[in-house]
């Protein structure tokens, strides 16, 4: 069980579909347990999506913050 029940802050979850450390199932679990979460999936991207897709990451992050 994740300790997410008290988290009420909007949360952006970003994940690359070529990720080798954390499977998609873990991201789906986070989304289901964090009531105010948004998942952004980056195709053809691995663990370091902020390095691999910096423009898209910055855009998605800015939109989320706004």
CHARMM internal coordinates of N, CA and C (Angstrom, degrees):
IC EDIT
DIST 1 N 1 CA 1.4484
DIST 1 CA 1 C 1.5235
ANGL 1 N 1 CA 1 C 110.20
DIST 1 C 2 N 1.2968
ANGL 1 CA 1 C 2 N 115.24
DIHE 1 N 1 CA 1 C 2 N 129.13
DIST 2 N 2 CA 1.4586
ANGL 1 C 2 N 2 CA 119.72
DIHE 1 CA 1 C 2 N 2 CA 177.01
DIST 2 CA 2 C 1.5173
ANGL 2 N 2 CA 2 C 109.62
DIHE 1 C 2 N 2 CA 2 C -79.36
DIST 2 C 3 N 1.2981
ANGL 2 CA 2 C 3 N 116.17
DIHE 2 N 2 CA 2 C 3 N 152.31
DIST 3 N 3 CA 1.4631
ANGL 2 C 3 N 3 CA 120.57
DIHE 2 CA 2 C 3 N 3 CA 178.38
DIST 3 CA 3 C 1.5178
ANGL 3 N 3 CA 3 C 109.75
DIHE 2 C 3 N 3 CA 3 C -91.52
DIST 3 C 4 N 1.3069
ANGL 3 CA 3 C 4 N 116.01
DIHE 3 N 3 CA 3 C 4 N 61.91
DIST 4 N 4 CA 1.4640
ANGL 3 C 4 N 4 CA 121.13
DIHE 3 CA 3 C 4 N 4 CA -175.32
DIST 4 CA 4 C 1.5100
ANGL 4 N 4 CA 4 C 113.80
DIHE 3 C 4 N 4 CA 4 C -109.85
DIST 4 C 5 N 1.3049
ANGL 4 CA 4 C 5 N 118.80
DIHE 4 N 4 CA 4 C 5 N -4.96
DIST 5 N 5 CA 1.4599
ANGL 4 C 5 N 5 CA 121.06
DIHE 4 CA 4 C 5 N 5 CA -172.06
DIST 5 CA 5 C 1.5275
ANGL 5 N 5 CA 5 C 113.22
DIHE 4 C 5 N 5 CA 5 C -62.51
DIST 5 C 6 N 1.3210
ANGL 5 CA 5 C 6 N 118.14
DIHE 5 N 5 CA 5 C 6 N -25.68
DIST 6 N 6 CA 1.4636
ANGL 5 C 6 N 6 CA 120.88
DIHE 5 CA 5 C 6 N 6 CA -179.21
DIST 6 CA 6 C 1.5225
ANGL 6 N 6 CA 6 C 113.52
DIHE 5 C 6 N 6 CA 6 C -96.08
DIST 6 C 7 N 1.3049
ANGL 6 CA 6 C 7 N 117.97
DIHE 6 N 6 CA 6 C 7 N -2.43
DIST 7 N 7 CA 1.4650
ANGL 6 C 7 N 7 CA 120.98
DIHE 6 CA 6 C 7 N 7 CA -179.46
DIST 7 CA 7 C 1.5219
ANGL 7 N 7 CA 7 C 108.73
DIHE 6 C 7 N 7 CA 7 C -82.90
DIST 7 C 8 N 1.3226
ANGL 7 CA 7 C 8 N 115.11
DIHE 7 N 7 CA 7 C 8 N 118.01
DIST 8 N 8 CA 1.4588
ANGL 7 C 8 N 8 CA 120.46
DIHE 7 CA 7 C 8 N 8 CA -179.93
DIST 8 CA 8 C 1.5289
ANGL 8 N 8 CA 8 C 111.74
DIHE 7 C 8 N 8 CA 8 C -117.51
DIST 8 C 9 N 1.3100
ANGL 8 CA 8 C 9 N 116.33
DIHE 8 N 8 CA 8 C 9 N -3.08
DIST 9 N 9 CA 1.4556
ANGL 8 C 9 N 9 CA 122.52
DIHE 8 CA 8 C 9 N 9 CA -179.69
DIST 9 CA 9 C 1.5226
ANGL 9 N 9 CA 9 C 110.03
DIHE 8 C 9 N 9 CA 9 C -73.83
DIST 9 C 10 N 1.3360
ANGL 9 CA 9 C 10 N 118.16
DIHE 9 N 9 CA 9 C 10 N 134.80
DIST 10 N 10 CA 1.4652
ANGL 9 C 10 N 10 CA 119.29
DIHE 9 CA 9 C 10 N 10 CA 174.05
DIST 10 CA 10 C 1.5328
ANGL 10 N 10 CA 10 C 109.83
DIHE 9 C 10 N 10 CA 10 C -55.36
DIST 10 C 11 N 1.3232
ANGL 10 CA 10 C 11 N 115.43
DIHE 10 N 10 CA 10 C 11 N 137.09
DIST 11 N 11 CA 1.4582
ANGL 10 C 11 N 11 CA 121.50
DIHE 10 CA 10 C 11 N 11 CA -173.98
DIST 11 CA 11 C 1.5226
ANGL 11 N 11 CA 11 C 110.15
DIHE 10 C 11 N 11 CA 11 C -130.64
DIST 11 C 12 N 1.3218
ANGL 11 CA 11 C 12 N 115.91
DIHE 11 N 11 CA 11 C 12 N 129.57
DIST 12 N 12 CA 1.4602
ANGL 11 C 12 N 12 CA 121.39
DIHE 11 CA 11 C 12 N 12 CA 174.86
DIST 12 CA 12 C 1.5245
ANGL 12 N 12 CA 12 C 108.15
DIHE 11 C 12 N 12 CA 12 C -97.78
DIST 12 C 13 N 1.3165
ANGL 12 CA 12 C 13 N 115.76
DIHE 12 N 12 CA 12 C 13 N 124.15
DIST 13 N 13 CA 1.4622
ANGL 12 C 13 N 13 CA 122.27
DIHE 12 CA 12 C 13 N 13 CA 176.91
DIST 13 CA 13 C 1.5156
ANGL 13 N 13 CA 13 C 106.78
DIHE 12 C 13 N 13 CA 13 C -110.70
DIST 13 C 14 N 1.3215
ANGL 13 CA 13 C 14 N 116.89
DIHE 13 N 13 CA 13 C 14 N 122.95
DIST 14 N 14 CA 1.4665
ANGL 13 C 14 N 14 CA 121.39
DIHE 13 CA 13 C 14 N 14 CA 178.72
DIST 14 CA 14 C 1.5206
ANGL 14 N 14 CA 14 C 107.98
DIHE 13 C 14 N 14 CA 14 C -117.06
DIST 14 C 15 N 1.3290
ANGL 14 CA 14 C 15 N 115.47
DIHE 14 N 14 CA 14 C 15 N 140.61
DIST 15 N 15 CA 1.4648
ANGL 14 C 15 N 15 CA 119.97
DIHE 14 CA 14 C 15 N 15 CA -174.68
DIST 15 CA 15 C 1.5167
ANGL 15 N 15 CA 15 C 109.61
DIHE 14 C 15 N 15 CA 15 C -151.54
DIST 15 C 16 N 1.3287
ANGL 15 CA 15 C 16 N 116.64
DIHE 15 N 15 CA 15 C 16 N 133.05
DIST 16 N 16 CA 1.4591
ANGL 15 C 16 N 16 CA 122.15
DIHE 15 CA 15 C 16 N 16 CA 175.36
DIST 16 CA 16 C 1.5154
ANGL 16 N 16 CA 16 C 110.16
DIHE 15 C 16 N 16 CA 16 C -92.15
DIST 16 C 17 N 1.3260
ANGL 16 CA 16 C 17 N 117.24
DIHE 16 N 16 CA 16 C 17 N 135.64
DIST 17 N 17 CA 1.4740
ANGL 16 C 17 N 17 CA 119.38
DIHE 16 CA 16 C 17 N 17 CA -175.01
DIST 17 CA 17 C 1.5318
ANGL 17 N 17 CA 17 C 113.55
DIHE 16 C 17 N 17 CA 17 C -73.23
DIST 17 C 18 N 1.3308
ANGL 17 CA 17 C 18 N 117.29
DIHE 17 N 17 CA 17 C 18 N -3.78
DIST 18 N 18 CA 1.4695
ANGL 17 C 18 N 18 CA 121.13
DIHE 17 CA 17 C 18 N 18 CA 173.01
DIST 18 CA 18 C 1.5280
ANGL 18 N 18 CA 18 C 110.99
DIHE 17 C 18 N 18 CA 18 C -103.09
DIST 18 C 19 N 1.3229
ANGL 18 CA 18 C 19 N 115.84
DIHE 18 N 18 CA 18 C 19 N 12.70
DIST 19 N 19 CA 1.4726
ANGL 18 C 19 N 19 CA 122.92
DIHE 18 CA 18 C 19 N 19 CA 178.38
DIST 19 CA 19 C 1.5200
ANGL 19 N 19 CA 19 C 109.98
DIHE 18 C 19 N 19 CA 19 C -57.14
DIST 19 C 20 N 1.3424
ANGL 19 CA 19 C 20 N 116.63
DIHE 19 N 19 CA 19 C 20 N 133.45
DIST 20 N 20 CA 1.4634
ANGL 19 C 20 N 20 CA 120.22
DIHE 19 CA 19 C 20 N 20 CA -179.03
DIST 20 CA 20 C 1.5343
ANGL 20 N 20 CA 20 C 112.52
DIHE 19 C 20 N 20 CA 20 C -111.76
DIST 20 C 21 N 1.3235
ANGL 20 CA 20 C 21 N 118.54
DIHE 20 N 20 CA 20 C 21 N -8.59
DIST 21 N 21 CA 1.4602
ANGL 20 C 21 N 21 CA 121.28
DIHE 20 CA 20 C 21 N 21 CA -178.85
DIST 21 CA 21 C 1.5258
ANGL 21 N 21 CA 21 C 113.34
DIHE 20 C 21 N 21 CA 21 C -96.78
DIST 21 C 22 N 1.3204
ANGL 21 CA 21 C 22 N 116.71
DIHE 21 N 21 CA 21 C 22 N -41.51
DIST 22 N 22 CA 1.4605
ANGL 21 C 22 N 22 CA 121.62
DIHE 21 CA 21 C 22 N 22 CA -175.58
DIST 22 CA 22 C 1.5269
ANGL 22 N 22 CA 22 C 109.51
DIHE 21 C 22 N 22 CA 22 C -122.23
DIST 22 C 23 N 1.3240
ANGL 22 CA 22 C 23 N 118.10
DIHE 22 N 22 CA 22 C 23 N 114.32
DIST 23 N 23 CA 1.4663
ANGL 22 C 23 N 23 CA 120.88
DIHE 22 CA 22 C 23 N 23 CA -175.92
DIST 23 CA 23 C 1.5323
ANGL 23 N 23 CA 23 C 112.56
DIHE 22 C 23 N 23 CA 23 C -71.85
DIST 23 C 24 N 1.3066
ANGL 23 CA 23 C 24 N 115.56
DIHE 23 N 23 CA 23 C 24 N 160.95
DIST 24 N 24 CA 1.4630
ANGL 23 C 24 N 24 CA 121.78
DIHE 23 CA 23 C 24 N 24 CA 178.91
DIST 24 CA 24 C 1.5294
ANGL 24 N 24 CA 24 C 110.87
DIHE 23 C 24 N 24 CA 24 C -57.90
DIST 24 C 25 N 1.2995
ANGL 24 CA 24 C 25 N 117.16
DIHE 24 N 24 CA 24 C 25 N -34.60
DIST 25 N 25 CA 1.4689
ANGL 24 C 25 N 25 CA 119.51
DIHE 24 CA 24 C 25 N 25 CA -179.58
DIST 25 CA 25 C 1.5276
ANGL 25 N 25 CA 25 C 111.96
DIHE 24 C 25 N 25 CA 25 C -57.84
DIST 25 C 26 N 1.3256
ANGL 25 CA 25 C 26 N 117.53
DIHE 25 N 25 CA 25 C 26 N -33.74
DIST 26 N 26 CA 1.4641
ANGL 25 C 26 N 26 CA 120.30
DIHE 25 CA 25 C 26 N 26 CA 177.04
DIST 26 CA 26 C 1.5250
ANGL 26 N 26 CA 26 C 111.27
DIHE 25 C 26 N 26 CA 26 C -69.61
DIST 26 C 27 N 1.3211
ANGL 26 CA 26 C 27 N 116.76
DIHE 26 N 26 CA 26 C 27 N -35.51
DIST 27 N 27 CA 1.4616
ANGL 26 C 27 N 27 CA 120.05
DIHE 26 CA 26 C 27 N 27 CA 178.00
DIST 27 CA 27 C 1.5234
ANGL 27 N 27 CA 27 C 109.98
DIHE 26 C 27 N 27 CA 27 C -68.25
DIST 27 C 28 N 1.3241
ANGL 27 CA 27 C 28 N 116.21
DIHE 27 N 27 CA 27 C 28 N -42.32
DIST 28 N 28 CA 1.4620
ANGL 27 C 28 N 28 CA 120.37
DIHE 27 CA 27 C 28 N 28 CA 177.93
DIST 28 CA 28 C 1.5289
ANGL 28 N 28 CA 28 C 111.07
DIHE 27 C 28 N 28 CA 28 C -62.40
DIST 28 C 29 N 1.3070
ANGL 28 CA 28 C 29 N 115.84
DIHE 28 N 28 CA 28 C 29 N -36.68
DIST 29 N 29 CA 1.4712
ANGL 28 C 29 N 29 CA 119.37
DIHE 28 CA 28 C 29 N 29 CA 177.62
DIST 29 CA 29 C 1.5225
ANGL 29 N 29 CA 29 C 110.77
DIHE 28 C 29 N 29 CA 29 C -65.72
DIST 29 C 30 N 1.3222
ANGL 29 CA 29 C 30 N 116.73
DIHE 29 N 29 CA 29 C 30 N -43.55
DIST 30 N 30 CA 1.4653
ANGL 29 C 30 N 30 CA 119.80
DIHE 29 CA 29 C 30 N 30 CA 176.88
DIST 30 CA 30 C 1.5216
ANGL 30 N 30 CA 30 C 111.19
DIHE 29 C 30 N 30 CA 30 C -58.77
DIST 30 C 31 N 1.3208
ANGL 30 CA 30 C 31 N 116.31
DIHE 30 N 30 CA 30 C 31 N -45.75
DIST 31 N 31 CA 1.4601
ANGL 30 C 31 N 31 CA 120.51
DIHE 30 CA 30 C 31 N 31 CA -179.79
DIST 31 CA 31 C 1.5298
ANGL 31 N 31 CA 31 C 110.35
DIHE 30 C 31 N 31 CA 31 C -60.65
DIST 31 C 32 N 1.3075
ANGL 31 CA 31 C 32 N 117.06
DIHE 31 N 31 CA 31 C 32 N -39.84
DIST 32 N 32 CA 1.4603
ANGL 31 C 32 N 32 CA 119.33
DIHE 31 CA 31 C 32 N 32 CA -178.47
DIST 32 CA 32 C 1.5255
ANGL 32 N 32 CA 32 C 112.26
DIHE 31 C 32 N 32 CA 32 C -72.13
DIST 32 C 33 N 1.3300
ANGL 32 CA 32 C 33 N 117.36
DIHE 32 N 32 CA 32 C 33 N -27.16
DIST 33 N 33 CA 1.4607
ANGL 32 C 33 N 33 CA 120.38
DIHE 32 CA 32 C 33 N 33 CA -177.14
DIST 33 CA 33 C 1.5268
ANGL 33 N 33 CA 33 C 113.55
DIHE 32 C 33 N 33 CA 33 C -96.01
DIST 33 C 34 N 1.3074
ANGL 33 CA 33 C 34 N 118.06
DIHE 33 N 33 CA 33 C 34 N -23.81
DIST 34 N 34 CA 1.4681
ANGL 33 C 34 N 34 CA 121.58
DIHE 33 CA 33 C 34 N 34 CA 177.65
DIST 34 CA 34 C 1.5183
ANGL 34 N 34 CA 34 C 107.48
DIHE 33 C 34 N 34 CA 34 C -95.88
DIST 34 C 35 N 1.2901
ANGL 34 CA 34 C 35 N 115.75
DIHE 34 N 34 CA 34 C 35 N 105.49
DIST 35 N 35 CA 1.4627
ANGL 34 C 35 N 35 CA 121.88
DIHE 34 CA 34 C 35 N 35 CA -172.09
DIST 35 CA 35 C 1.5253
ANGL 35 N 35 CA 35 C 113.36
DIHE 34 C 35 N 35 CA 35 C -55.97
DIST 35 C 36 N 1.3143
ANGL 35 CA 35 C 36 N 118.01
DIHE 35 N 35 CA 35 C 36 N -38.54
DIST 36 N 36 CA 1.4624
ANGL 35 C 36 N 36 CA 122.09
DIHE 35 CA 35 C 36 N 36 CA -175.22
DIST 36 CA 36 C 1.5347
ANGL 36 N 36 CA 36 C 110.39
DIHE 35 C 36 N 36 CA 36 C -111.30
DIST 36 C 37 N 1.3164
ANGL 36 CA 36 C 37 N 116.17
DIHE 36 N 36 CA 36 C 37 N 52.60
DIST 37 N 37 CA 1.4672
ANGL 36 C 37 N 37 CA 119.44
DIHE 36 CA 36 C 37 N 37 CA -177.72
DIST 37 CA 37 C 1.5223
ANGL 37 N 37 CA 37 C 111.26
DIHE 36 C 37 N 37 CA 37 C -112.00
DIST 37 C 38 N 1.3264
ANGL 37 CA 37 C 38 N 113.51
DIHE 37 N 37 CA 37 C 38 N 155.61
DIST 38 N 38 CA 1.4603
ANGL 37 C 38 N 38 CA 122.91
DIHE 37 CA 37 C 38 N 38 CA 176.29
DIST 38 CA 38 C 1.5189
ANGL 38 N 38 CA 38 C 107.45
DIHE 37 C 38 N 38 CA 38 C -129.53
DIST 38 C 39 N 1.3285
ANGL 38 CA 38 C 39 N 116.89
DIHE 38 N 38 CA 38 C 39 N 131.38
DIST 39 N 39 CA 1.4659
ANGL 38 C 39 N 39 CA 121.68
DIHE 38 CA 38 C 39 N 39 CA 177.33
DIST 39 CA 39 C 1.5103
ANGL 39 N 39 CA 39 C 109.28
DIHE 38 C 39 N 39 CA 39 C -106.61
DIST 39 C 40 N 1.3268
ANGL 39 CA 39 C 40 N 115.81
DIHE 39 N 39 CA 39 C 40 N 127.68
DIST 40 N 40 CA 1.4653
ANGL 39 C 40 N 40 CA 122.73
DIHE 39 CA 39 C 40 N 40 CA 172.98
DIST 40 CA 40 C 1.5253
ANGL 40 N 40 CA 40 C 107.03
DIHE 39 C 40 N 40 CA 40 C -114.26
DIST 40 C 41 N 1.3256
ANGL 40 CA 40 C 41 N 116.37
DIHE 40 N 40 CA 40 C 41 N 121.71
DIST 41 N 41 CA 1.4674
ANGL 40 C 41 N 41 CA 121.74
DIHE 40 CA 40 C 41 N 41 CA 179.36
DIST 41 CA 41 C 1.5209
ANGL 41 N 41 CA 41 C 108.48
DIHE 40 C 41 N 41 CA 41 C -103.95
DIST 41 C 42 N 1.3256
ANGL 41 CA 41 C 42 N 115.78
DIHE 41 N 41 CA 41 C 42 N 129.14
DIST 42 N 42 CA 1.4559
ANGL 41 C 42 N 42 CA 122.60
DIHE 41 CA 41 C 42 N 42 CA -179.29
DIST 42 CA 42 C 1.5303
ANGL 42 N 42 CA 42 C 109.12
DIHE 41 C 42 N 42 CA 42 C -104.09
DIST 42 C 43 N 1.3389
ANGL 42 CA 42 C 43 N 117.37
DIHE 42 N 42 CA 42 C 43 N 113.71
DIST 43 N 43 CA 1.4692
ANGL 42 C 43 N 43 CA 119.35
DIHE 42 CA 42 C 43 N 43 CA 179.98
DIST 43 CA 43 C 1.5301
ANGL 43 N 43 CA 43 C 111.61
DIHE 42 C 43 N 43 CA 43 C -69.20
DIST 43 C 44 N 1.3270
ANGL 43 CA 43 C 44 N 115.22
DIHE 43 N 43 CA 43 C 44 N 148.88
DIST 44 N 44 CA 1.4666
ANGL 43 C 44 N 44 CA 122.36
DIHE 43 CA 43 C 44 N 44 CA 177.38
DIST 44 CA 44 C 1.5261
ANGL 44 N 44 CA 44 C 112.40
DIHE 43 C 44 N 44 CA 44 C 53.01
DIST 44 C 45 N 1.3145
ANGL 44 CA 44 C 45 N 116.17
DIHE 44 N 44 CA 44 C 45 N 39.41
DIST 45 N 45 CA 1.4614
ANGL 44 C 45 N 45 CA 122.11
DIHE 44 CA 44 C 45 N 45 CA -177.55
DIST 45 CA 45 C 1.5169
ANGL 45 N 45 CA 45 C 108.76
DIHE 44 C 45 N 45 CA 45 C -134.97
DIST 45 C 46 N 1.3279
ANGL 45 CA 45 C 46 N 115.70
DIHE 45 N 45 CA 45 C 46 N 142.64
DIST 46 N 46 CA 1.4573
ANGL 45 C 46 N 46 CA 120.79
DIHE 45 CA 45 C 46 N 46 CA -178.93
DIST 46 CA 46 C 1.5141
ANGL 46 N 46 CA 46 C 112.92
DIHE 45 C 46 N 46 CA 46 C -98.78
DIST 46 C 47 N 1.3238
ANGL 46 CA 46 C 47 N 115.87
DIHE 46 N 46 CA 46 C 47 N -146.45
DIST 47 N 47 CA 1.4591
ANGL 46 C 47 N 47 CA 122.82
DIHE 46 CA 46 C 47 N 47 CA -173.87
DIST 47 CA 47 C 1.5309
ANGL 47 N 47 CA 47 C 112.98
DIHE 46 C 47 N 47 CA 47 C -68.57
DIST 47 C 48 N 1.3067
ANGL 47 CA 47 C 48 N 117.74
DIHE 47 N 47 CA 47 C 48 N -36.08
DIST 48 N 48 CA 1.4729
ANGL 47 C 48 N 48 CA 121.72
DIHE 47 CA 47 C 48 N 48 CA -175.47
DIST 48 CA 48 C 1.5250
ANGL 48 N 48 CA 48 C 110.91
DIHE 47 C 48 N 48 CA 48 C -96.92
DIST 48 C 49 N 1.3130
ANGL 48 CA 48 C 49 N 116.10
DIHE 48 N 48 CA 48 C 49 N 57.92
DIST 49 N 49 CA 1.4685
ANGL 48 C 49 N 49 CA 119.87
DIHE 48 CA 48 C 49 N 49 CA -174.40
DIST 49 CA 49 C 1.5131
ANGL 49 N 49 CA 49 C 112.61
DIHE 48 C 49 N 49 CA 49 C -62.90
DIST 49 C 50 N 1.3194
ANGL 49 CA 49 C 50 N 118.69
DIHE 49 N 49 CA 49 C 50 N -27.58
DIST 50 N 50 CA 1.4643
ANGL 49 C 50 N 50 CA 120.78
DIHE 49 CA 49 C 50 N 50 CA 177.19
DIST 50 CA 50 C 1.5292
ANGL 50 N 50 CA 50 C 111.76
DIHE 49 C 50 N 50 CA 50 C -68.67
DIST 50 C 51 N 1.3206
ANGL 50 CA 50 C 51 N 117.50
DIHE 50 N 50 CA 50 C 51 N -22.26
DIST 51 N 51 CA 1.4655
ANGL 50 C 51 N 51 CA 121.28
DIHE 50 CA 50 C 51 N 51 CA 174.03
DIST 51 CA 51 C 1.5233
ANGL 51 N 51 CA 51 C 110.87
DIHE 50 C 51 N 51 CA 51 C -91.01
DIST 51 C 52 N 1.3140
ANGL 51 CA 51 C 52 N 116.23
DIHE 51 N 51 CA 51 C 52 N -37.62
DIST 52 N 52 CA 1.4614
ANGL 51 C 52 N 52 CA 121.05
DIHE 51 CA 51 C 52 N 52 CA -176.71
DIST 52 CA 52 C 1.5251
ANGL 52 N 52 CA 52 C 113.06
DIHE 51 C 52 N 52 CA 52 C -76.22
DIST 52 C 53 N 1.3154
ANGL 52 CA 52 C 53 N 117.01
DIHE 52 N 52 CA 52 C 53 N -32.58
DIST 53 N 53 CA 1.4738
ANGL 52 C 53 N 53 CA 122.91
DIHE 52 CA 52 C 53 N 53 CA -178.23
DIST 53 CA 53 C 1.5375
ANGL 53 N 53 CA 53 C 109.89
DIHE 52 C 53 N 53 CA 53 C -134.91
DIST 53 C 54 N 1.3382
ANGL 53 CA 53 C 54 N 117.17
DIHE 53 N 53 CA 53 C 54 N 58.67
DIST 54 N 54 CA 1.4731
ANGL 53 C 54 N 54 CA 119.35
DIHE 53 CA 53 C 54 N 54 CA -173.14
DIST 54 CA 54 C 1.5243
ANGL 54 N 54 CA 54 C 114.41
DIHE 53 C 54 N 54 CA 54 C -61.07
DIST 54 C 55 N 1.3213
ANGL 54 CA 54 C 55 N 118.04
DIHE 54 N 54 CA 54 C 55 N -36.76
DIST 55 N 55 CA 1.4637
ANGL 54 C 55 N 55 CA 119.67
DIHE 54 CA 54 C 55 N 55 CA -179.04
DIST 55 CA 55 C 1.5246
ANGL 55 N 55 CA 55 C 110.76
DIHE 54 C 55 N 55 CA 55 C -66.74
DIST 55 C 56 N 1.3177
ANGL 55 CA 55 C 56 N 116.28
DIHE 55 N 55 CA 55 C 56 N -46.68
DIST 56 N 56 CA 1.4625
ANGL 55 C 56 N 56 CA 119.34
DIHE 55 CA 55 C 56 N 56 CA -179.79
DIST 56 CA 56 C 1.5262
ANGL 56 N 56 CA 56 C 110.46
DIHE 55 C 56 N 56 CA 56 C -66.43
DIST 56 C 57 N 1.3288
ANGL 56 CA 56 C 57 N 117.05
DIHE 56 N 56 CA 56 C 57 N -42.20
DIST 57 N 57 CA 1.4572
ANGL 56 C 57 N 57 CA 120.18
DIHE 56 CA 56 C 57 N 57 CA 179.31
DIST 57 CA 57 C 1.5291
ANGL 57 N 57 CA 57 C 110.80
DIHE 56 C 57 N 57 CA 57 C -59.64
DIST 57 C 58 N 1.3298
ANGL 57 CA 57 C 58 N 116.74
DIHE 57 N 57 CA 57 C 58 N -46.91
DIST 58 N 58 CA 1.4674
ANGL 57 C 58 N 58 CA 120.52
DIHE 57 CA 57 C 58 N 58 CA 179.68
DIST 58 CA 58 C 1.5315
ANGL 58 N 58 CA 58 C 110.76
DIHE 57 C 58 N 58 CA 58 C -61.86
DIST 58 C 59 N 1.3146
ANGL 58 CA 58 C 59 N 117.46
DIHE 58 N 58 CA 58 C 59 N -41.24
DIST 59 N 59 CA 1.4693
ANGL 58 C 59 N 59 CA 121.81
DIHE 58 CA 58 C 59 N 59 CA 178.66
DIST 59 CA 59 C 1.5227
ANGL 59 N 59 CA 59 C 111.05
DIHE 58 C 59 N 59 CA 59 C -63.57
DIST 59 C 60 N 1.3328
ANGL 59 CA 59 C 60 N 116.72
DIHE 59 N 59 CA 59 C 60 N -48.41
DIST 60 N 60 CA 1.4609
ANGL 59 C 60 N 60 CA 120.80
DIHE 59 CA 59 C 60 N 60 CA -179.89
DIST 60 CA 60 C 1.5348
ANGL 60 N 60 CA 60 C 111.20
DIHE 59 C 60 N 60 CA 60 C -62.66
DIST 60 C 61 N 1.3184
ANGL 60 CA 60 C 61 N 116.47
DIHE 60 N 60 CA 60 C 61 N -41.22
DIST 61 N 61 CA 1.4508
ANGL 60 C 61 N 61 CA 120.54
DIHE 60 CA 60 C 61 N 61 CA 179.79
DIST 61 CA 61 C 1.5370
ANGL 61 N 61 CA 61 C 110.66
DIHE 60 C 61 N 61 CA 61 C -66.07
DIST 61 C 62 N 1.3250
ANGL 61 CA 61 C 62 N 116.96
DIHE 61 N 61 CA 61 C 62 N -44.35
DIST 62 N 62 CA 1.4665
ANGL 61 C 62 N 62 CA 120.43
DIHE 61 CA 61 C 62 N 62 CA 179.22
DIST 62 CA 62 C 1.5198
ANGL 62 N 62 CA 62 C 111.04
DIHE 61 C 62 N 62 CA 62 C -62.27
DIST 62 C 63 N 1.3282
ANGL 62 CA 62 C 63 N 117.31
DIHE 62 N 62 CA 62 C 63 N -43.06
DIST 63 N 63 CA 1.4668
ANGL 62 C 63 N 63 CA 120.62
DIHE 62 CA 62 C 63 N 63 CA 178.11
DIST 63 CA 63 C 1.5187
ANGL 63 N 63 CA 63 C 111.24
DIHE 62 C 63 N 63 CA 63 C -62.63
DIST 63 C 64 N 1.3151
ANGL 63 CA 63 C 64 N 116.91
DIHE 63 N 63 CA 63 C 64 N -39.43
DIST 64 N 64 CA 1.4548
ANGL 63 C 64 N 64 CA 120.59
DIHE 63 CA 63 C 64 N 64 CA 179.89
DIST 64 CA 64 C 1.5356
ANGL 64 N 64 CA 64 C 110.66
DIHE 63 C 64 N 64 CA 64 C -66.63
DIST 64 C 65 N 1.3181
ANGL 64 CA 64 C 65 N 116.46
DIHE 64 N 64 CA 64 C 65 N -43.40
DIST 65 N 65 CA 1.4649
ANGL 64 C 65 N 65 CA 120.66
DIHE 64 CA 64 C 65 N 65 CA -179.56
DIST 65 CA 65 C 1.5308
ANGL 65 N 65 CA 65 C 111.28
DIHE 64 C 65 N 65 CA 65 C -64.48
DIST 65 C 66 N 1.3245
ANGL 65 CA 65 C 66 N 115.13
DIHE 65 N 65 CA 65 C 66 N -39.57
DIST 66 N 66 CA 1.4691
ANGL 65 C 66 N 66 CA 119.01
DIHE 65 CA 65 C 66 N 66 CA -179.68
DIST 66 CA 66 C 1.4996
ANGL 66 N 66 CA 66 C 110.34
DIHE 65 C 66 N 66 CA 66 C -66.60
END
COOR INIT
IC SEED 1 N 1 CA 1 C
IC BUILD
